[in-house]
Amino acid sequence: MDVTKVLHMKGGIGHSSYHTNSLLQKRVITITKPITEEAILDLYSTRLPKKLAIAELGCSSGPNTLFVVSVLIDAINKKCRQLERPCPEFQVFLNDLPENDFNTIFRSLAHFCGKLKEEKGDDLGQCFISGTPGSFYGRLFLRESIHFVHSSYSLQWLSQVPQGLESSNKGNIFISKSSPPCVLKAYYEQFESDFSEFLRLRSEELILGGRMVLTILGRRSADPSSRECCYIWELLALALGDMVSEGWIEEEKVDSFNLPLYSPSLEEVKSVILKQESFGINRLEISEVNWSTEEDLNSGMSEEGFSFDKQSIGHNVAKYMRAVSESLIASHFGDSIIEELF
Ligand SMILES: C[S@@+](CC[C@H](N)C(=O)[O-])C[C@H]1O[C@@H](n2cnc3c(N)ncnc32)[C@H](O)[C@@H]1O
């Protein structure tokens, strides 16, 4: 599987799109918002730059794509008012893999910029937003040209499926309780090599003193096969197993499918950063996010207008998982199984 060519969140703005099914990821951005604000303000206050280059890596297409951009601009704009300084000009690079639905983002830009201008008035510095298609496991920007890198819920995706899994991870599509130790090792080694390369590349692109805020889907447990990160994919493997029994797909097709994903622990993230040596760590934290909040359950309605009783949570989780993984599954098994699978 060539991840760069295949992986993309479900595009458009329809019922099964990532646009419509990314509330969980929005919660994650909201949880980390104080950290993001603190980092950009610290950077701004130390350097007082006249122009700021910001990169959003793994931006996808949907309400979250520009959410962080507005958080960053808002924080700087308020700070400038406080300091009675002119607002800097912003250059924002929205990066994702080439198959990402950049067209939907581009269509929304005029509205986004118009709204910013309306809210902030003439104080707001010029804001130039552009798309940067490509893998963040390669160079994306000019040397020492970026002030701030943000990435949320994207770095758990690996550059490739670890090699040698086909014969050793039969019946599974990711790490699971029944995976032998060599599978866990292969996944960790791929993560270690990818994340280390990511840090090396960003250290070339960031200016000296630049900042990054990275949020990664990870795990609390030291055990990479713990339920917290693997269970959701085990459910998908079970559903694929059912489809084998029902004759929809061949067993070998399931055996040869593995996800290019890894959910690291805090210790694993820390150890790669320390070993790679390009970056210091200001904050390293772990937070928990639930598929649905108590408020959702109590109010009976999500922000997107889905009804949220306990029975419908499973349905919504399936939609979230579909928006994220459909491209990988369809490229391996074909489009025809998608509706039935989810
Ligand atoms: C779950 S989405 C998160 C999107 C958005 N940041 C959010 O919080 O809603 C993960 C995104 O990372 C992108 N991605 C995965 N691997 C990537 C890579 N190597 N380079 C650039 N983007 C990548 C995916 O295409 C996807 O759009």
The ligand as an ORCA input file, in Angstrom:
! r2SCAN-3c Opt
* xyz 0 1
  C      -7.746     12.380     11.470
  S      -7.225     13.563     10.310
  C      -7.013     14.983     11.309
  C      -7.337     16.221     10.557
  C      -7.359     17.522     11.355
  N      -6.030     17.881     11.800
  C      -8.307     17.434     12.515
  O      -7.848     17.567     13.650
  O      -9.506     17.253     12.294
  C      -5.543     13.116      9.943
  C      -5.010     13.807      8.699
  O      -3.610     13.574      8.584
  C      -3.331     13.394      7.218
  N      -2.047     12.705      7.073
  C      -1.747     11.434      7.402
  N      -0.477     11.150      7.070
  C       0.036     12.274      6.515
  C       1.293     12.614      5.972
  N       2.294     11.718      5.924
  N       1.493     13.863      5.495
  C       0.490     14.791      5.535
  N      -0.745     14.506      6.050
  C      -0.967     13.272      6.525
  C      -4.507     12.583      6.724
  O      -4.617     12.605      5.325
  C      -5.650     13.268      7.433
  O      -6.213     14.292      6.686
*
